[in-house]
């Protein structure tokens, strides 16, 4: 359900601005997107896992807020991130 350290490190490396960047908005959105995809697959198998479903809703809302913030601050970065992650087709 959650992501491994290696997956998270790979996402940080891919979306980081520089070597010290570990928590920028783009990285947070990428990590949340990966976690959301994993939870979605989990919920397809276990439809009655309501705690997990609540966590999924919270993550989706957090990602939605971060995407709105990124769109306000950096519209080109927002559109690039959407394309890379495959959101909003």
VENZIBEL-V836961 format. One record per residue. N is the residue number from 1. PSI is psi in radians with two decimals (* if undefined). NEAR is the number of other ideal C-beta (glycine too) atoms within 8 Angstrom. D_FIRST is the distance of its C-alpha to the first C-alpha in Angstrom with 2 decimals. Layout:
N;PSI;NEAR;D_FIRST, N;PSI;NEAR;D_FIRST
This chain:
1;-0.80;6;0.00, 2;3.10;5;3.77, 3;2.69;9;6.70, 4;2.92;6;9.48, 5;-0.64;5;12.92, 6;-0.73;6;14.48, 7;-0.73;9;12.50, 8;-0.73;10;13.21, 9;-0.66;8;16.76, 10;-0.75;8;17.24, 11;-0.72;13;16.46, 12;-0.76;11;18.77, 13;-0.66;7;21.38, 14;-0.67;7;21.35, 15;0.02;11;21.68, 16;2.59;11;23.64, 17;-0.73;4;27.28, 18;-3.03;5;28.43, 19;-0.54;4;27.43, 20;-0.14;4;27.12, 21;1.99;10;24.97, 22;-0.13;7;21.48, 23;0.48;5;20.87, 24;2.95;10;22.79, 25;-0.74;9;21.91, 26;-0.72;10;21.06, 27;-0.76;14;18.55, 28;-0.73;10;16.90, 29;-0.72;14;16.78, 30;-0.75;13;15.41, 31;-0.76;11;12.49, 32;-0.69;12;11.83, 33;-0.74;11;12.28, 34;-0.76;11;9.72, 35;-0.66;12;7.02, 36;-0.74;12;8.82, 37;-0.73;8;8.92, 38;-0.76;11;5.32, 39;-0.60;13;5.52, 40;-0.76;9;8.91, 41;-0.70;8;8.42, 42;-0.75;11;6.66, 43;-0.38;12;9.64, 44;-0.57;6;12.04, 45;-0.60;6;11.87, 46;1.50;7;11.87, 47;-0.37;6;14.27, 48;0.27;4;15.30, 49;1.46;9;12.23, 50;-0.52;6;14.12, 51;-0.73;6;12.60, 52;-0.66;12;9.28, 53;-0.70;9;11.78, 54;-0.72;8;13.72, 55;-0.69;9;11.08, 56;-0.77;12;10.63, 57;-0.73;8;14.43, 58;-0.72;8;14.86, 59;-0.72;12;12.86, 60;-0.74;9;14.87, 61;-0.69;8;17.99, 62;-0.74;9;17.53, 63;-0.68;12;17.12, 64;-0.74;8;20.13, 65;-0.73;8;22.18, 66;-0.67;12;21.46, 67;-0.68;12;22.44, 68;-0.70;8;25.57, 69;-0.81;9;26.44, 70;-0.67;14;26.12, 71;-0.66;9;28.22, 72;-0.72;5;30.88, 73;-0.67;6;31.08, 74;1.55;7;30.63, 75;-0.63;6;30.96, 76;-0.72;6;31.15, 77;-0.63;9;28.03, 78;-0.86;11;26.28, 79;-0.63;8;27.46, 80;-0.75;8;26.53, 81;-0.72;13;22.95, 82;-0.73;10;22.67, 83;-0.77;7;24.05, 84;-0.71;7;21.83, 85;-0.24;9;18.55, 86;0.60;5;20.00, 87;2.73;7;19.97, 88;1.26;3;22.86, 89;*;3;24.55
